[in-house]
Amino acid sequence: MPTPDLRIRRGVIDDAKEASRAHTDTWRISYRGLVPDALLDGLKDDRWENGWRRGFESMDPTRVVHVAEIDGRIVGFAGGGRARANAPPGYVGEVYALYVRPEHQGEGIGRALLKAAAEGLVERGLVPIVIWTLFDNPASRGFYESLGGAVIGEKREPFEGYELHEVAYGWLDAAPLVKG
Ligand SMILES: CC(C)(COP(=O)(O)OP(=O)(O)OC[C@H]1O[C@@H](n2cnc3c(N)ncnc32)[C@H](O)[C@@H]1OP(=O)(O)O)[C@@H](O)C(=O)NCCC(=O)NCCS
């Protein structure tokens, strides 16, 4: 059960700095051992800030961004929209990013954020839905599999001079993501 004071709301441009920091902190802790230490140690606090600002400023109506707040502090976020070019055929919607701060993982926040993101994609007609995650990330893979995601692809993605091995999960029907 999500914590009672949890609030899921649409993200706004003023969230860019704090969401970017949550993004970086979650990588540094949750991805330790999954990607090279040098990559994590080289991540700057504002690594994702401009991307977040651009996402908000694009005014693209197909974008869906939600943040999870507890006592006014951003503890997680999810961003989605039209599937990127490398999506498996037929998958028109994508959750680009889903992160929950490590100290709040396992409290139902990821589930609540993913539900909000999926509802936004359904409203925009962006189903089937794809989500890419690290191939060697048992926690996120277990999470997506528990929600009925099927493995539909794999890729090697260049990132900061390294190559990340990623796996795609797909949902032909958004119902398992939207319910609950
Ligand atoms: C993956 C992540 C988003 C999940 O969010 P979370 O808030 O920790 O997960 P929740 O507490 O909402 O879990 C929801 C459900 O998934 C299940 N689940 C979570 N982790 C699981 C695992 N490793 N294996 C199986 N089921 C799992 C939970 O049991 C829960 O089911 P329940 O409600 O029936 O008990 C979060 O842990 C995270 O940010 N991890 C680091 C970053 C990352 O890997 N992001 C995904 C890459 S796109």
The ligand as an ORCA input file, in Angstrom:
! r2SCAN-3c Opt
* xyz 0 1
  C      11.516     -0.432    -10.397
  C      10.820      0.621     -9.521
  C      10.283      1.760    -10.379
  C       9.634     -0.071     -8.794
  O       8.995      0.884     -7.966
  P       8.681      0.538     -6.447
  O       7.990      1.719     -5.858
  O       9.926      0.094     -5.781
  O       7.703     -0.725     -6.595
  P       6.302     -0.927     -5.865
  O       6.511     -0.828     -4.395
  O       5.300      0.010     -6.461
  O       5.918     -2.414     -6.277
  C       4.715     -2.654     -6.930
  C       4.486     -4.130     -7.089
  O       5.555     -4.744     -7.817
  C       6.078     -5.834     -7.075
  N       7.518     -5.877     -7.190
  C       8.373     -4.858     -6.921
  N       9.641     -5.283     -7.119
  C       9.553     -6.568     -7.528
  C      10.504     -7.577     -7.843
  N      11.816     -7.336     -7.807
  N      10.058     -8.796     -8.203
  C       8.725     -9.065     -8.227
  N       7.772     -8.162     -7.910
  C       8.204     -6.944     -7.554
  C       5.711     -5.535     -5.624
  O       5.617     -6.758     -4.898
  C       4.409     -4.837     -5.748
  O       3.347     -5.744     -5.857
  P       2.205     -5.774     -4.738
  O       1.613     -4.389     -4.742
  O       1.288     -6.825     -5.244
  O       2.912     -6.093     -3.469
  C      11.763      1.188     -8.437
  O      12.187      0.151     -7.594
  C      12.957      1.925     -8.992
  O      12.896      3.130     -9.226
  N      14.101      1.227     -9.201
  C      15.320      1.840     -9.666
  C      15.190      2.461    -11.035
  C      14.646      1.491    -12.065
  O      15.119      0.374    -12.163
  N      13.672      1.964    -12.809
  C      13.063      1.212    -13.875
  C      13.815      1.470    -15.133
  S      12.830      2.210    -16.392
*
